[in-house]
């Protein structure tokens, strides 16, 4: 499965508030549905059978970074309010 690129086939689980500000990987590429024939080929060949189109993703997940920063800020406000 080392050749499998999840972001071509489905989005992420859960809610990523950072994706409102920075596009996550699955919003940067064209969706490719996983069909039963692709799954059969993968089982027969013993490897993921698709060759993906050329694409470039950022080296860092800025959407996740934004989410983490917002969580830290939110927790900081909550803690400050609790002890103020």
PDB file of N, CA, C and O in Angstrom, chain B, residues numbered from 101:
ATOM      1  N   UNK B 101       0.823  -1.207   0.000  1.00  0.00           N
ATOM      2  CA  UNK B 101       0.000   0.000   0.000  1.00  0.00           C
ATOM      3  C   UNK B 101       0.862   1.265   0.000  1.00  0.00           C
ATOM      4  O   UNK B 101       0.341   2.372   0.136  1.00  0.00           O
ATOM      5  N   UNK B 102       2.166   1.104  -0.151  1.00  0.00           N
ATOM      6  CA  UNK B 102       3.024   2.286  -0.122  1.00  0.00           C
ATOM      7  C   UNK B 102       2.726   3.238  -1.283  1.00  0.00           C
ATOM      8  O   UNK B 102       3.027   4.428  -1.192  1.00  0.00           O
ATOM      9  N   UNK B 103       2.148   2.740  -2.354  1.00  0.00           N
ATOM     10  CA  UNK B 103       1.809   3.593  -3.483  1.00  0.00           C
ATOM     11  C   UNK B 103       0.442   4.253  -3.377  1.00  0.00           C
ATOM     12  O   UNK B 103       0.060   5.035  -4.247  1.00  0.00           O
ATOM     13  N   UNK B 104      -0.291   3.946  -2.324  1.00  0.00           N
ATOM     14  CA  UNK B 104      -1.650   4.483  -2.137  1.00  0.00           C
ATOM     15  C   UNK B 104      -1.575   5.927  -1.680  1.00  0.00           C
ATOM     16  O   UNK B 104      -0.873   6.238  -0.718  1.00  0.00           O
ATOM     17  N   UNK B 105      -2.285   6.805  -2.353  1.00  0.00           N
ATOM     18  CA  UNK B 105      -2.366   8.220  -1.988  1.00  0.00           C
ATOM     19  C   UNK B 105      -3.804   8.518  -1.575  1.00  0.00           C
ATOM     20  O   UNK B 105      -4.678   8.738  -2.414  1.00  0.00           O
ATOM     21  N   UNK B 106      -4.027   8.520  -0.260  1.00  0.00           N
ATOM     22  CA  UNK B 106      -5.381   8.625   0.289  1.00  0.00           C
ATOM     23  C   UNK B 106      -6.111   9.872  -0.182  1.00  0.00           C
ATOM     24  O   UNK B 106      -7.321   9.829  -0.404  1.00  0.00           O
ATOM     25  N   UNK B 107      -5.406  10.968  -0.335  1.00  0.00           N
ATOM     26  CA  UNK B 107      -6.054  12.250  -0.633  1.00  0.00           C
ATOM     27  C   UNK B 107      -6.677  12.308  -2.027  1.00  0.00           C
ATOM     28  O   UNK B 107      -7.457  13.216  -2.311  1.00  0.00           O
ATOM     29  N   UNK B 108      -6.350  11.362  -2.893  1.00  0.00           N
ATOM     30  CA  UNK B 108      -7.024  11.287  -4.186  1.00  0.00           C
ATOM     31  C   UNK B 108      -8.387  10.603  -4.065  1.00  0.00           C
ATOM     32  O   UNK B 108      -9.238  10.763  -4.940  1.00  0.00           O
ATOM     33  N   UNK B 109      -8.599   9.849  -2.999  1.00  0.00           N
ATOM     34  CA  UNK B 109      -9.780   8.995  -2.911  1.00  0.00           C
ATOM     35  C   UNK B 109     -10.815   9.426  -1.880  1.00  0.00           C
ATOM     36  O   UNK B 109     -12.003   9.149  -2.050  1.00  0.00           O
ATOM     37  N   UNK B 110     -10.395  10.087  -0.832  1.00  0.00           N
ATOM     38  CA  UNK B 110     -11.358  10.476   0.202  1.00  0.00           C
ATOM     39  C   UNK B 110     -10.785  11.602   1.051  1.00  0.00           C
ATOM     40  O   UNK B 110      -9.581  11.863   1.043  1.00  0.00           O
ATOM     41  N   UNK B 111     -11.676  12.262   1.782  1.00  0.00           N
ATOM     42  CA  UNK B 111     -11.258  13.314   2.699  1.00  0.00           C
ATOM     43  C   UNK B 111     -10.812  12.724   4.018  1.00  0.00           C
ATOM     44  O   UNK B 111     -10.676  11.509   4.165  1.00  0.00           O
ATOM     45  N   UNK B 112     -10.589  13.601   4.967  1.00  0.00           N
ATOM     46  CA  UNK B 112     -10.163  13.172   6.292  1.00  0.00           C
ATOM     47  C   UNK B 112     -11.362  12.948   7.193  1.00  0.00           C
ATOM     48  O   UNK B 112     -12.456  13.447   6.932  1.00  0.00           O
ATOM     49  N   UNK B 113     -11.144  12.201   8.244  1.00  0.00           N
ATOM     50  CA  UNK B 113     -12.195  12.009   9.242  1.00  0.00           C
ATOM     51  C   UNK B 113     -12.196  13.199  10.188  1.00  0.00           C
ATOM     52  O   UNK B 113     -11.163  13.830  10.411  1.00  0.00           O
ATOM     53  N   UNK B 114     -13.350  13.493  10.732  1.00  0.00           N
ATOM     54  CA  UNK B 114     -13.440  14.566  11.706  1.00  0.00           C
ATOM     55  C   UNK B 114     -13.487  15.932  11.053  1.00  0.00           C
ATOM     56  O   UNK B 114     -13.571  16.065   9.832  1.00  0.00           O
ATOM     57  N   UNK B 115     -13.432  16.943  11.906  1.00  0.00           N
ATOM     58  CA  UNK B 115     -13.508  18.325  11.433  1.00  0.00           C
ATOM     59  C   UNK B 115     -12.168  19.005  11.656  1.00  0.00           C
ATOM     60  O   UNK B 115     -11.615  18.962  12.755  1.00  0.00           O
ATOM     61  N   UNK B 116     -11.659  19.624  10.627  1.00  0.00           N
ATOM     62  CA  UNK B 116     -10.387  20.330  10.666  1.00  0.00           C
ATOM     63  C   UNK B 116     -10.669  21.797  10.394  1.00  0.00           C
ATOM     64  O   UNK B 116     -10.813  22.201   9.240  1.00  0.00           O
ATOM     65  N   UNK B 117     -10.750  22.600  11.458  1.00  0.00           N
ATOM     66  CA  UNK B 117     -11.102  24.015  11.284  1.00  0.00           C
ATOM     67  C   UNK B 117     -10.060  24.750  10.451  1.00  0.00           C
ATOM     68  O   UNK B 117     -10.382  25.743   9.797  1.00  0.00           O
ATOM     69  N   UNK B 118      -8.818  24.277  10.466  1.00  0.00           N
ATOM     70  CA  UNK B 118      -7.768  24.898   9.660  1.00  0.00           C
ATOM     71  C   UNK B 118      -8.024  24.790   8.174  1.00  0.00           C
ATOM     72  O   UNK B 118      -7.486  25.577   7.395  1.00  0.00           O
ATOM     73  N   UNK B 119      -8.839  23.827   7.765  1.00  0.00           N
ATOM     74  CA  UNK B 119      -9.145  23.671   6.340  1.00  0.00           C
ATOM     75  C   UNK B 119     -10.013  24.813   5.812  1.00  0.00           C
ATOM     76  O   UNK B 119     -10.172  24.967   4.601  1.00  0.00           O
ATOM     77  N   UNK B 120     -10.573  25.610   6.719  1.00  0.00           N
ATOM     78  CA  UNK B 120     -11.319  26.797   6.290  1.00  0.00           C
ATOM     79  C   UNK B 120     -10.371  27.892   5.814  1.00  0.00           C
ATOM     80  O   UNK B 120     -10.776  28.795   5.083  1.00  0.00           O
ATOM     81  N   UNK B 121      -9.098  27.810   6.233  1.00  0.00           N
ATOM     82  CA  UNK B 121      -8.110  28.831   5.904  1.00  0.00           C
ATOM     83  C   UNK B 121      -7.054  28.347   4.917  1.00  0.00           C
ATOM     84  O   UNK B 121      -6.558  29.130   4.106  1.00  0.00           O
ATOM     85  N   UNK B 122      -6.709  27.068   4.981  1.00  0.00           N
ATOM     86  CA  UNK B 122      -5.687  26.471   4.100  1.00  0.00           C
ATOM     87  C   UNK B 122      -6.232  25.147   3.574  1.00  0.00           C
ATOM     88  O   UNK B 122      -6.721  24.323   4.346  1.00  0.00           O
ATOM     89  N   UNK B 123      -6.149  24.945   2.268  1.00  0.00           N
ATOM     90  CA  UNK B 123      -6.703  23.729   1.666  1.00  0.00           C
ATOM     91  C   UNK B 123      -5.921  22.486   2.069  1.00  0.00           C
ATOM     92  O   UNK B 123      -4.699  22.446   1.923  1.00  0.00           O
ATOM     93  N   UNK B 124      -6.619  21.469   2.576  1.00  0.00           N
ATOM     94  CA  UNK B 124      -5.947  20.197   2.880  1.00  0.00           C
ATOM     95  C   UNK B 124      -5.644  19.439   1.585  1.00  0.00           C
ATOM     96  O   UNK B 124      -6.125  19.817   0.518  1.00  0.00           O
ATOM     97  N   UNK B 125      -4.850  18.374   1.677  1.00  0.00           N
ATOM     98  CA  UNK B 125      -4.426  17.655   0.460  1.00  0.00           C
ATOM     99  C   UNK B 125      -5.586  17.204  -0.439  1.00  0.00           C
ATOM    100  O   UNK B 125      -5.497  17.332  -1.660  1.00  0.00           O
ATOM    101  N   UNK B 126      -6.661  16.684   0.141  1.00  0.00           N
ATOM    102  CA  UNK B 126      -7.735  16.149  -0.700  1.00  0.00           C
ATOM    103  C   UNK B 126      -8.493  17.233  -1.464  1.00  0.00           C
ATOM    104  O   UNK B 126      -9.227  16.925  -2.403  1.00  0.00           O
ATOM    105  N   UNK B 127      -8.325  18.498  -1.072  1.00  0.00           N
ATOM    106  CA  UNK B 127      -8.954  19.592  -1.816  1.00  0.00           C
ATOM    107  C   UNK B 127      -8.016  20.166  -2.873  1.00  0.00           C
ATOM    108  O   UNK B 127      -8.395  21.082  -3.603  1.00  0.00           O
ATOM    109  N   UNK B 128      -6.809  19.641  -2.960  1.00  0.00           N
ATOM    110  CA  UNK B 128      -5.817  20.143  -3.912  1.00  0.00           C
ATOM    111  C   UNK B 128      -5.663  19.248  -5.140  1.00  0.00           C
ATOM    112  O   UNK B 128      -4.950  19.599  -6.081  1.00  0.00           O
ATOM    113  N   UNK B 129      -6.321  18.106  -5.131  1.00  0.00           N
ATOM    114  CA  UNK B 129      -6.211  17.163  -6.257  1.00  0.00           C
ATOM    115  C   UNK B 129      -7.612  16.752  -6.711  1.00  0.00           C
ATOM    116  O   UNK B 129      -8.593  16.932  -5.990  1.00  0.00           O
ATOM    117  N   UNK B 130      -7.679  16.204  -7.902  1.00  0.00           N
ATOM    118  CA  UNK B 130      -8.959  15.735  -8.427  1.00  0.00           C
ATOM    119  C   UNK B 130      -9.284  14.367  -7.832  1.00  0.00           C
ATOM    120  O   UNK B 130      -8.419  13.495  -7.755  1.00  0.00           O
ATOM    121  N   UNK B 131     -10.516  14.188  -7.421  1.00  0.00           N
ATOM    122  CA  UNK B 131     -10.971  12.952  -6.785  1.00  0.00           C
ATOM    123  C   UNK B 131     -10.966  11.787  -7.776  1.00  0.00           C
ATOM    124  O   UNK B 131     -11.408  11.925  -8.917  1.00  0.00           O
ATOM    125  N   UNK B 132     -10.459  10.639  -7.323  1.00  0.00           N
ATOM    126  CA  UNK B 132     -10.476   9.405  -8.109  1.00  0.00           C
ATOM    127  C   UNK B 132     -11.224   8.362  -7.287  1.00  0.00           C
ATOM    128  O   UNK B 132     -10.742   7.955  -6.230  1.00  0.00           O
ATOM    129  N   UNK B 133     -12.397   7.919  -7.752  1.00  0.00           N
ATOM    130  CA  UNK B 133     -13.145   6.926  -6.970  1.00  0.00           C
ATOM    131  C   UNK B 133     -12.446   5.566  -6.959  1.00  0.00           C
ATOM    132  O   UNK B 133     -11.828   5.157  -7.942  1.00  0.00           O
ATOM    133  N   UNK B 134     -12.560   4.882  -5.826  1.00  0.00           N
ATOM    134  CA  UNK B 134     -12.032   3.512  -5.711  1.00  0.00           C
ATOM    135  C   UNK B 134     -13.160   2.565  -6.122  1.00  0.00           C
ATOM    136  O   UNK B 134     -14.211   2.520  -5.482  1.00  0.00           O
ATOM    137  N   UNK B 135     -12.931   1.826  -7.177  1.00  0.00           N
ATOM    138  CA  UNK B 135     -13.952   0.928  -7.710  1.00  0.00           C
ATOM    139  C   UNK B 135     -13.621  -0.512  -7.310  1.00  0.00           C
ATOM    140  O   UNK B 135     -12.489  -0.808  -6.929  1.00  0.00           O
ATOM    141  N   UNK B 136     -14.610  -1.404  -7.398  1.00  0.00           N
ATOM    142  CA  UNK B 136     -14.322  -2.814  -7.120  1.00  0.00           C
ATOM    143  C   UNK B 136     -13.220  -3.383  -8.015  1.00  0.00           C
ATOM    144  O   UNK B 136     -12.441  -4.225  -7.568  1.00  0.00           O
ATOM    145  N   UNK B 137     -13.144  -2.940  -9.262  1.00  0.00           N
ATOM    146  CA  UNK B 137     -12.096  -3.465 -10.152  1.00  0.00           C
ATOM    147  C   UNK B 137     -10.703  -3.007  -9.700  1.00  0.00           C
ATOM    148  O   UNK B 137      -9.736  -3.756  -9.836  1.00  0.00           O
ATOM    149  N   UNK B 138     -10.595  -1.803  -9.171  1.00  0.00           N
ATOM    150  CA  UNK B 138      -9.304  -1.337  -8.639  1.00  0.00           C
ATOM    151  C   UNK B 138      -8.915  -2.191  -7.435  1.00  0.00           C
ATOM    152  O   UNK B 138      -7.760  -2.595  -7.303  1.00  0.00           O
ATOM    153  N   UNK B 139      -9.877  -2.463  -6.563  1.00  0.00           N
ATOM    154  CA  UNK B 139      -9.603  -3.294  -5.390  1.00  0.00           C
ATOM    155  C   UNK B 139      -9.213  -4.711  -5.797  1.00  0.00           C
ATOM    156  O   UNK B 139      -8.314  -5.306  -5.204  1.00  0.00           O
ATOM    157  N   UNK B 140      -9.893  -5.251  -6.813  1.00  0.00           N
ATOM    158  CA  UNK B 140      -9.550  -6.594  -7.308  1.00  0.00           C
ATOM    159  C   UNK B 140      -8.132  -6.605  -7.879  1.00  0.00           C
ATOM    160  O   UNK B 140      -7.354  -7.517  -7.596  1.00  0.00           O
ATOM    161  N   UNK B 141      -7.794  -5.593  -8.684  1.00  0.00           N
ATOM    162  CA  UNK B 141      -6.439  -5.506  -9.242  1.00  0.00           C
ATOM    163  C   UNK B 141      -5.395  -5.419  -8.130  1.00  0.00           C
ATOM    164  O   UNK B 141      -4.338  -6.043  -8.221  1.00  0.00           O
ATOM    165  N   UNK B 142      -5.687  -4.652  -7.088  1.00  0.00           N
ATOM    166  CA  UNK B 142      -4.756  -4.525  -5.963  1.00  0.00           C
ATOM    167  C   UNK B 142      -4.562  -5.869  -5.275  1.00  0.00           C
ATOM    168  O   UNK B 142      -3.441  -6.225  -4.910  1.00  0.00           O
ATOM    169  N   UNK B 143      -5.638  -6.610  -5.099  1.00  0.00           N
ATOM    170  CA  UNK B 143      -5.540  -7.924  -4.448  1.00  0.00           C
ATOM    171  C   UNK B 143      -4.760  -8.914  -5.319  1.00  0.00           C
ATOM    172  O   UNK B 143      -3.942  -9.679  -4.807  1.00  0.00           O
ATOM    173  N   UNK B 144      -5.007  -8.900  -6.615  1.00  0.00           N
ATOM    174  CA  UNK B 144      -4.339  -9.838  -7.524  1.00  0.00           C
ATOM    175  C   UNK B 144      -2.855  -9.496  -7.666  1.00  0.00           C
ATOM    176  O   UNK B 144      -2.000 -10.380  -7.620  1.00  0.00           O
ATOM    177  N   UNK B 145      -2.555  -8.197  -7.841  1.00  0.00           N
ATOM    178  CA  UNK B 145      -1.168  -7.774  -8.061  1.00  0.00           C
ATOM    179  C   UNK B 145      -0.360  -7.712  -6.767  1.00  0.00           C
ATOM    180  O   UNK B 145       0.869  -7.778  -6.798  1.00  0.00           O
ATOM    181  N   UNK B 146      -1.031  -7.586  -5.652  1.00  0.00           N
ATOM    182  CA  UNK B 146      -0.332  -7.485  -4.375  1.00  0.00           C
ATOM    183  C   UNK B 146       0.253  -6.109  -4.119  1.00  0.00           C
ATOM    184  O   UNK B 146       1.084  -5.944  -3.225  1.00  0.00           O
ATOM    185  N   UNK B 147      -0.173  -5.117  -4.894  1.00  0.00           N
ATOM    186  CA  UNK B 147       0.260  -3.735  -4.703  1.00  0.00           C
ATOM    187  C   UNK B 147      -0.822  -2.814  -5.249  1.00  0.00           C
ATOM    188  O   UNK B 147      -1.703  -3.242  -5.994  1.00  0.00           O
ATOM    189  N   UNK B 148      -0.740  -1.550  -4.868  1.00  0.00           N
ATOM    190  CA  UNK B 148      -1.746  -0.601  -5.325  1.00  0.00           C
ATOM    191  C   UNK B 148      -1.538  -0.338  -6.807  1.00  0.00           C
ATOM    192  O   UNK B 148      -0.443   0.056  -7.206  1.00  0.00           O
ATOM    193  N   UNK B 149      -2.572  -0.549  -7.646  1.00  0.00           N
ATOM    194  CA  UNK B 149      -2.388  -0.556  -9.100  1.00  0.00           C
ATOM    195  C   UNK B 149      -2.435   0.805  -9.803  1.00  0.00           C
ATOM    196  O   UNK B 149      -2.202   0.865 -11.010  1.00  0.00           O
ATOM    197  N   UNK B 150      -2.725   1.885  -9.098  1.00  0.00           N
ATOM    198  CA  UNK B 150      -2.911   3.163  -9.769  1.00  0.00           C
ATOM    199  C   UNK B 150      -1.618   3.960  -9.899  1.00  0.00           C
ATOM    200  O   UNK B 150      -0.776   3.972  -9.000  1.00  0.00           O
ATOM    201  N   UNK B 151      -1.487   4.620 -11.034  1.00  0.00           N
ATOM    202  CA  UNK B 151      -0.442   5.626 -11.231  1.00  0.00           C
ATOM    203  C   UNK B 151      -1.140   6.974 -11.161  1.00  0.00           C
ATOM    204  O   UNK B 151      -1.998   7.284 -11.988  1.00  0.00           O
ATOM    205  N   UNK B 152      -0.772   7.763 -10.181  1.00  0.00           N
ATOM    206  CA  UNK B 152      -1.444   9.039  -9.956  1.00  0.00           C
ATOM    207  C   UNK B 152      -0.886  10.119 -10.874  1.00  0.00           C
ATOM    208  O   UNK B 152       0.273  10.062 -11.284  1.00  0.00           O
ATOM    209  N   UNK B 153      -1.729  11.111 -11.194  1.00  0.00           N
ATOM    210  CA  UNK B 153      -1.229  12.230 -12.004  1.00  0.00           C
ATOM    211  C   UNK B 153      -0.191  13.029 -11.210  1.00  0.00           C
ATOM    212  O   UNK B 153      -0.180  13.015  -9.979  1.00  0.00           O
ATOM    213  N   UNK B 154       0.667  13.715 -11.936  1.00  0.00           N
ATOM    214  CA  UNK B 154       1.652  14.571 -11.271  1.00  0.00           C
ATOM    215  C   UNK B 154       0.934  15.605 -10.421  1.00  0.00           C
ATOM    216  O   UNK B 154      -0.054  16.203 -10.848  1.00  0.00           O
ATOM    217  N   UNK B 155       1.436  15.805  -9.226  1.00  0.00           N
ATOM    218  CA  UNK B 155       0.851  16.774  -8.313  1.00  0.00           C
ATOM    219  C   UNK B 155       1.905  17.223  -7.321  1.00  0.00           C
ATOM    220  O   UNK B 155       2.897  16.527  -7.102  1.00  0.00           O
ATOM    221  N   UNK B 156       1.693  18.379  -6.725  1.00  0.00           N
ATOM    222  CA  UNK B 156       2.627  18.895  -5.732  1.00  0.00           C
ATOM    223  C   UNK B 156       1.826  19.378  -4.536  1.00  0.00           C
ATOM    224  O   UNK B 156       0.925  20.208  -4.656  1.00  0.00           O
ATOM    225  N   UNK B 157       2.179  18.839  -3.386  1.00  0.00           N
ATOM    226  CA  UNK B 157       1.551  19.257  -2.141  1.00  0.00           C
ATOM    227  C   UNK B 157       2.577  20.033  -1.317  1.00  0.00           C
ATOM    228  O   UNK B 157       3.778  19.795  -1.440  1.00  0.00           O
ATOM    229  N   UNK B 158       2.113  20.954  -0.484  1.00  0.00           N
ATOM    230  CA  UNK B 158       3.061  21.655   0.384  1.00  0.00           C
ATOM    231  C   UNK B 158       3.781  20.662   1.293  1.00  0.00           C
ATOM    232  O   UNK B 158       3.234  19.614   1.636  1.00  0.00           O
ATOM    233  N   UNK B 159       5.002  20.999   1.677  1.00  0.00           N
ATOM    234  CA  UNK B 159       5.757  20.109   2.552  1.00  0.00           C
ATOM    235  C   UNK B 159       5.137  20.022   3.936  1.00  0.00           C
ATOM    236  O   UNK B 159       5.275  19.003   4.614  1.00  0.00           O
ATOM    237  N   UNK B 160       4.460  21.069   4.360  1.00  0.00           N
ATOM    238  CA  UNK B 160       3.837  21.084   5.689  1.00  0.00           C
ATOM    239  C   UNK B 160       2.330  21.200   5.552  1.00  0.00           C
ATOM    240  O   UNK B 160       1.819  21.786   4.598  1.00  0.00           O
ATOM    241  N   UNK B 161       1.635  20.636   6.511  1.00  0.00           N
ATOM    242  CA  UNK B 161       0.178  20.716   6.554  1.00  0.00           C
ATOM    243  C   UNK B 161      -0.225  21.975   7.314  1.00  0.00           C
ATOM    244  O   UNK B 161      -0.434  21.938   8.526  1.00  0.00           O
ATOM    245  N   UNK B 162      -0.331  23.081   6.595  1.00  0.00           N
ATOM    246  CA  UNK B 162      -0.664  24.349   7.236  1.00  0.00           C
ATOM    247  C   UNK B 162      -2.068  24.345   7.815  1.00  0.00           C
ATOM    248  O   UNK B 162      -2.337  25.050   8.787  1.00  0.00           O
ATOM    249  N   UNK B 163      -2.962  23.563   7.235  1.00  0.00           N
ATOM    250  CA  UNK B 163      -4.308  23.469   7.788  1.00  0.00           C
ATOM    251  C   UNK B 163      -4.275  22.890   9.203  1.00  0.00           C
ATOM    252  O   UNK B 163      -5.011  23.347  10.078  1.00  0.00           O
ATOM    253  N   UNK B 164      -3.426  21.890   9.430  1.00  0.00           N
ATOM    254  CA  UNK B 164      -3.302  21.296  10.766  1.00  0.00           C
ATOM    255  C   UNK B 164      -2.602  22.268  11.705  1.00  0.00           C
ATOM    256  O   UNK B 164      -2.964  22.367  12.877  1.00  0.00           O
ATOM    257  N   UNK B 165      -1.608  22.981  11.205  1.00  0.00           N
ATOM    258  CA  UNK B 165      -0.922  23.977  12.031  1.00  0.00           C
ATOM    259  C   UNK B 165      -1.893  25.052  12.497  1.00  0.00           C
ATOM    260  O   UNK B 165      -1.877  25.436  13.667  1.00  0.00           O
ATOM    261  N   UNK B 166      -2.739  25.541  11.597  1.00  0.00           N
ATOM    262  CA  UNK B 166      -3.735  26.552  11.969  1.00  0.00           C
ATOM    263  C   UNK B 166      -4.685  25.990  13.022  1.00  0.00           C
ATOM    264  O   UNK B 166      -5.013  26.680  13.987  1.00  0.00           O
ATOM    265  N   UNK B 167      -5.127  24.760  12.852  1.00  0.00           N
ATOM    266  CA  UNK B 167      -6.015  24.130  13.825  1.00  0.00           C
ATOM    267  C   UNK B 167      -5.353  24.062  15.191  1.00  0.00           C
ATOM    268  O   UNK B 167      -5.980  24.392  16.198  1.00  0.00           O
ATOM    269  N   UNK B 168      -4.102  23.643  15.242  1.00  0.00           N
ATOM    270  CA  UNK B 168      -3.391  23.537  16.523  1.00  0.00           C
ATOM    271  C   UNK B 168      -3.227  24.895  17.189  1.00  0.00           C
ATOM    272  O   UNK B 168      -3.408  25.023  18.400  1.00  0.00           O
ATOM    273  N   UNK B 169      -2.885  25.901  16.404  1.00  0.00           N
ATOM    274  CA  UNK B 169      -2.735  27.248  16.961  1.00  0.00           C
ATOM    275  C   UNK B 169      -4.063  27.733  17.534  1.00  0.00           C
ATOM    276  O   UNK B 169      -4.092  28.311  18.621  1.00  0.00           O
ATOM    277  N   UNK B 170      -5.148  27.506  16.825  1.00  0.00           N
ATOM    278  CA  UNK B 170      -6.460  27.935  17.316  1.00  0.00           C
ATOM    279  C   UNK B 170      -6.848  27.193  18.592  1.00  0.00           C
ATOM    280  O   UNK B 170      -7.449  27.784  19.489  1.00  0.00           O
ATOM    281  N   UNK B 171      -6.518  25.922  18.682  1.00  0.00           N
ATOM    282  CA  UNK B 171      -6.813  25.145  19.892  1.00  0.00           C
ATOM    283  C   UNK B 171      -6.012  25.685  21.073  1.00  0.00           C
ATOM    284  O   UNK B 171      -6.553  25.852  22.167  1.00  0.00           O
ATOM    285  N   UNK B 172      -4.723  25.959  20.856  1.00  0.00           N
ATOM    286  CA  UNK B 172      -3.894  26.498  21.935  1.00  0.00           C
ATOM    287  C   UNK B 172      -4.416  27.857  22.383  1.00  0.00           C
ATOM    288  O   UNK B 172      -4.480  28.130  23.581  1.00  0.00           O
ATOM    289  N   UNK B 173      -4.791  28.712  21.434  1.00  0.00           N
ATOM    290  CA  UNK B 173      -5.349  30.017  21.798  1.00  0.00           C
ATOM    291  C   UNK B 173      -6.649  29.861  22.588  1.00  0.00           C
ATOM    292  O   UNK B 173      -6.861  30.544  23.590  1.00  0.00           O
ATOM    293  N   UNK B 174      -7.500  28.974  22.136  1.00  0.00           N
ATOM    294  CA  UNK B 174      -8.762  28.736  22.829  1.00  0.00           C
ATOM    295  C   UNK B 174      -8.525  28.230  24.247  1.00  0.00           C
ATOM    296  O   UNK B 174      -9.150  28.704  25.196  1.00  0.00           O
ATOM    297  N   UNK B 175      -7.622  27.268  24.387  1.00  0.00           N
ATOM    298  CA  UNK B 175      -7.330  26.740  25.724  1.00  0.00           C
ATOM    299  C   UNK B 175      -6.706  27.807  26.608  1.00  0.00           C
ATOM    300  O   UNK B 175      -6.977  27.855  27.808  1.00  0.00           O
ATOM    301  N   UNK B 176      -5.874  28.662  26.030  1.00  0.00           N
ATOM    302  CA  UNK B 176      -5.286  29.761  26.779  1.00  0.00           C
ATOM    303  C   UNK B 176      -6.342  30.711  27.308  1.00  0.00           C
ATOM    304  O   UNK B 176      -6.263  31.153  28.454  1.00  0.00           O
ATOM    305  N   UNK B 177      -7.317  31.025  26.494  1.00  0.00           N
ATOM    306  CA  UNK B 177      -8.419  31.899  26.917  1.00  0.00           C
ATOM    307  C   UNK B 177      -9.233  31.234  28.023  1.00  0.00           C
ATOM    308  O   UNK B 177      -9.607  31.892  28.993  1.00  0.00           O
ATOM    309  N   UNK B 178      -9.507  29.954  27.889  1.00  0.00           N
ATOM    310  CA  UNK B 178     -10.276  29.225  28.897  1.00  0.00           C
ATOM    311  C   UNK B 178      -9.522  29.199  30.217  1.00  0.00           C
ATOM    312  O   UNK B 178     -10.111  29.464  31.265  1.00  0.00           O
ATOM    313  N   UNK B 179      -8.249  28.888  30.186  1.00  0.00           N
ATOM    314  CA  UNK B 179      -7.454  28.841  31.413  1.00  0.00           C
ATOM    315  C   UNK B 179      -7.353  30.230  32.036  1.00  0.00           C
ATOM    316  O   UNK B 179      -7.485  30.381  33.250  1.00  0.00           O
ATOM    317  N   UNK B 180      -7.121  31.232  31.212  1.00  0.00           N
ATOM    318  CA  UNK B 180      -7.043  32.608  31.720  1.00  0.00           C
ATOM    319  C   UNK B 180      -8.363  33.013  32.393  1.00  0.00           C
ATOM    320  O   UNK B 180      -8.373  33.597  33.477  1.00  0.00           O
ATOM    321  N   UNK B 181      -9.469  32.685  31.722  1.00  0.00           N
ATOM    322  CA  UNK B 181     -10.783  33.037  32.280  1.00  0.00           C
ATOM    323  C   UNK B 181     -11.047  32.293  33.574  1.00  0.00           C
ATOM    324  O   UNK B 181     -11.700  32.830  34.469  1.00  0.00           O
ATOM    325  N   UNK B 182     -10.559  31.082  33.691  1.00  0.00           N
ATOM    326  CA  UNK B 182     -10.799  30.275  34.904  1.00  0.00           C
ATOM    327  C   UNK B 182     -10.030  30.825  36.097  1.00  0.00           C
ATOM    328  O   UNK B 182     -10.492  30.718  37.233  1.00  0.00           O
ATOM    329  N   UNK B 183      -8.859  31.414  35.852  1.00  0.00           N
ATOM    330  CA  UNK B 183      -8.041  31.890  36.959  1.00  0.00           C
ATOM    331  C   UNK B 183      -8.041  33.412  37.109  1.00  0.00           C
ATOM    332  O   UNK B 183      -7.356  33.947  37.980  1.00  0.00           O
ATOM    333  N   UNK B 184      -8.785  34.094  36.287  1.00  0.00           N
ATOM    334  CA  UNK B 184      -8.823  35.572  36.373  1.00  0.00           C
ATOM    335  C   UNK B 184      -9.846  36.038  37.388  1.00  0.00           C
ATOM    336  O   UNK B 184     -10.012  37.241  37.590  1.00  0.00           O
TER     337      UNK B 184
END
